Amino acid sequence: MSRLLETSGLSRSFGGLRAVAGLSFAVAEGEILGLIGPNGAGKTTAINLLSGVIKPNAGRVVFAGEEVTGLPPHHLARKGLVRTFQSTVVYGHRTVRENALRGAFLGLYPGVVPAFLGTLRARARRRETEDRIAELLAWFGLDHLGEAIAGSLPYGRQKSLGMVIALAARPRLLMLDEPVAGLAAEEADQVLETIRRIRQRGVTLIVVDHNMRFISGLCDRLVVLHHGQELAQGTPQQVLADSAVIAAYLGRGHGAA
Amino acid sequence: MASVIGAAARSTRPRISALHGLVAGAALLLALWPLVFGNKFLLALATLVALYAIGAASLHLIIRTGHVSFAHAGFMGVAGYVAVLSQMRLGLPFAAALPLGCLAAATVALAIGPLILRVTGKYFVLVTFLFGEILRLVFTEWTAVTGGSNGIFDVPPPAPVFATPLGFYYLALGAAVLCVGIVARILGSEIGRTIDALREAERLAECSGVPVIRWKVAVFVVACALAGVQGVLQAHYLRLIDPTTFSIVESLNLVVMNVIGGMQRLAGALIGALFLTALPELLRGYVEMQRVFFGIILIIVMAALPGGIIEIGARLRALGKAR
């Protein structure tokens, strides 16, 4: 399998705190990679670095054979690298359908002049996008809620909508920031199933979470972070057997895992 | 299944026909205004409202990106001076001077936009306040070119046909319809959807592929160019261009128009332009108390309708539903 994303020596400090230090890993096309670690391990900084929300102090990011280090998020989205946010981020005052359409900006927006004039091309894009959005909403069980105001939906639904917004941008690589945080076990199982189906559609995934049980059942490979540094890397079985991981991560309260 | 849902979703276009009817009615009223009210005072008032509609609507466009500019009148001034000077000193016809003025305002906006649009909220207000003041100082101090605080007198009419108050009214009305139409079209298109997206959740929009700063600068440039139309026409209307017409008070006036009309909708800016232009003129009879009445009315309106005058519509609809 070819490498879709590769980082080497990725580092970022905030003042004196080294949030991420020398992070190196690769994601193969079609893979689900888990980025795990306890709170404060640097997971969120890592996903912010990969999605361009913050810039690294050192290191490189290569996406689809092209160096993308330090590029802004809109640039990366155009290349197919899209993320969701940990706390639900949706356009709270807008309908579910409007949220999804906004996520589809790259496919929907036909350029200044066609948009202003409302040309046939603009209308064709609009129709095509609306059909695609309708399908996505149906897939996430949101189709009957298309006209509901996003901010009024329950937490789990808003998280689903966050994924719809990200998928509407047609990513090659989707990064999910804590997709099951705050969800009931039943909802979490549904999300698990959804993520597998996203992969079946040919999207590569990086999933950030601290729930070892959830993530080891889902991911092909894991990268374990601890104090901003890589502690271990490998298949879930390898990582779970790693003594450093057990000591640092599972040692407290998860000893039996 | 999916296509059925798509088709159903597409067919829901709420209240668009009512809006069209309202716009058509307003256009008819404005076109016939001078014939219905032969009064000079009301004609002058209508001309001013048309001019301010341009400024308020173009400022509304910037406000929709999440930035309240206090330099809008300054950009009007740039366009006004450039157009007047190029007509009076270089002998350019009005038809060339007007776009040249707007281009000048757009150029200044393009130069300053990428720097100032990175700051938001109160900081943006402060920075634009300062920039507007700098522009006013240039108009005042560059005496050799701008005529200083006396300004430039005897600005010629755009064309003989627009020399009469009636002729000028139709010119101003035509310009207002065109400029407000452009703003309405921008906001009603996919461009407007994206502008709303980047205001409501900048980070999310950026992660969906929107180059946020570039969009904000583009909108700022277009809005300042449109504001230039008011600056140029106003100079021709008053037959005079001087720094006071482009001071911070004028910028503030445009902001208040948006706030009092309702910041979320273009119609709010237009209602605000009407309200804030007409009200002081109608209070002229009470010279001593004019400012006091004006202030009291503003306070009452804002206290009763925090979302602006446009909120009346929503309240009435809610009342209608409740019964």
Interface residues (C-beta under 8 A of the other chain):
Chain A: S51 V53 P72 P73 H74 H75 A77 R78 V82 R83 F85 V89 V90 Y91 G92 H93 R94 R97 E98 L101 R102 G103 A104 F105 L106 L108 Y109 P110 V112 A115 F116 G118 A122 R126 R127 E130 D131 I133 A134 E135 L137 A138 D143 G146 E147 I165 A166 A168 A169
Chain B: M1 A2 S3 I5 G6 A9 R10 T12 R185 I186 S189 E190 I191 R193 T194 A197 E200 A201 R203 L204 A205 E206 C207 S208 G209 V210 P211 V212 A218
